[in-house]
Structures are given as C-alpha cells and as structure tokens.
C-alpha cells in the first residue's frame, strides 16, 4: 500500500484484477476485507494430478477416491482432502482458500501438497468433479495446516458459524 491508501499489485491475473476493482469500488468494512485479501493474495499455478511426481500422484489419487469430490462443494472437498491426506516427513498438505477464474472470478478452495521442498497446488474439485472445466488464474489468499483447520472448526462450533452444518448437510444430500 502506498501513502494514498491505494493498493498496488501487478495486474495480469484476472482474480487479482477483480480484487483490485472491488477494493476500489467498496468502502468501510468491505473495502478493508477485500484490501486484506488483495494484500495476502499470491498467484499460484495449479497442476493436474497426472503432472505430479509419481509418489505424490499415487497418494493424491487414493485420497481423492476416498473424498469423492462433488461439484460446487470445493470447501468440503478441499477440507476433507487435507484431513484424509497421510502426511509424513517428506509429504505434507495444506488447505487453501482463494479464487480462480472460470468465466469470472470465483471464491474457491483447493490444496497444496509439499513434497521434498517443492509445492504442488492441486484442485480436486475441478479435476475430478468437473473434469472438462478449464479454470485459470488461481490465487491463494489463506493457507491452513491440518491443525489450523481443526482449530477453525472448533471455533466455528463456539460461534455457531455455517461450518457446523457442512458435513451434516453433505451426509444428508448423499443419502438421497
């Protein structure tokens, strides 16, 4: 941020452009929230599972099969993926909240797998629940470890947030 309270970010990524425009058009709390997202935004490249190192690919495919990603349920899919992922010394996972561009910028959740010092951003919702989709221009705004996800869920229960019913609703929808 410069002295005139104007947020400066390199244009090019359509989600960054969106956050820049929304920040400029809003005021008060909304402006603060979008401005914070813009300052925290990190452009990332999401790759397909087939492009992962073999050892990572095998684990991702097994976990994705367990999670069974559903269309329009990216937050559920990414959280379940992170929680089911078998971490070890050479492979860890984080849950990511941000945006992607799919005809327009959309708030989205996906994951990042760290393997031997390198990070691989993956999107199991788009890849497995909507395989023909061509999403682009991903940005990460927040990244959470398994422990941080757990703490957020506990906090949501204390404050009666919508996270309380995420898994209950999913279970009820899948019974039908």
Residue pairs with C-beta under 8 A, 6 or more apart in sequence:
1 7
1 8
1 35
1 39
2 8
7 20
7 23
7 35
7 38
7 39
9 16
9 19
9 20
9 38
9 41
10 16
11 17
11 20
13 43
13 101
13 137
13 139
14 101
14 105
14 136
14 137
15 41
15 98
15 99
15 100
15 101
15 105
15 137
15 138
15 139
16 38
16 41
16 43
16 137
16 139
18 99
18 104
18 105
19 34
19 37
19 38
19 41
19 99
19 105
19 139
20 38
22 34
23 31
23 34
23 35
23 38
26 34
37 141
40 141
40 142
41 98
41 99
41 139
41 140
41 141
42 139
42 140
42 141
43 137
43 138
43 139
44 96
44 98
44 112
44 121
44 138
44 139
44 140
45 121
45 138
46 100
46 110
46 121
46 122
46 123
46 126
46 135
46 138
47 120
47 121
47 122
48 127
49 57
49 60
49 61
49 64
49 122
49 127
50 57
52 60
52 113
52 120
52 122
53 115
53 120
55 91
55 115
56 91
56 113
56 115
56 120
59 85
59 86
59 91
59 113
60 113
60 122
60 124
63 81
63 84
63 85
63 86
64 81
64 124
64 128
66 84
67 77
67 80
67 81
67 84
67 124
69 77
69 81
69 124
69 125
69 128
69 129
70 76
70 77
70 125
70 129
70 170
71 125
71 129
71 130
73 125
73 129
73 170
74 108
74 109
74 110
74 123
74 125
75 97
75 109
75 166
76 166
76 167
76 170
77 109
77 124
77 125
77 129
78 95
78 96
78 109
78 110
78 111
78 124
78 125
79 95
79 109
79 149
79 166
81 93
81 95
81 111
81 124
82 93
82 94
82 95
82 111
82 144
82 146
82 149
83 146
83 149
85 93
85 111
85 113
85 146
87 93
87 146
90 115
90 116
91 113
91 114
91 115
91 116
92 113
92 114
92 145
93 111
93 112
93 113
93 114
93 146
94 111
94 112
94 114
94 143
94 144
94 145
95 109
95 111
95 143
95 144
95 145
95 146
95 148
95 149
96 109
96 110
96 111
96 112
96 121
96 140
96 142
96 143
96 144
97 107
97 108
97 109
97 140
97 141
97 142
97 143
97 144
98 107
98 108
98 109
98 110
98 138
98 139
98 140
98 141
98 142
99 105
99 106
99 107
99 108
99 137
99 138
99 139
99 141
100 106
100 108
100 110
100 123
100 126
100 135
100 136
100 137
100 138
100 139
101 135
101 136
101 137
101 138
102 126
102 133
102 134
102 135
102 136
105 137
108 123
108 125
108 135
108 138
109 125
110 121
110 122
110 123
110 124
110 125
110 126
110 138
111 121
111 122
111 123
111 124
112 119
112 120
112 121
112 122
112 140
112 143
113 119
113 120
113 122
114 120
121 138
121 140
123 135
123 138
126 133
126 135
144 152
152 163
153 163
155 161
156 162
156 163
156 164
157 163
157 164
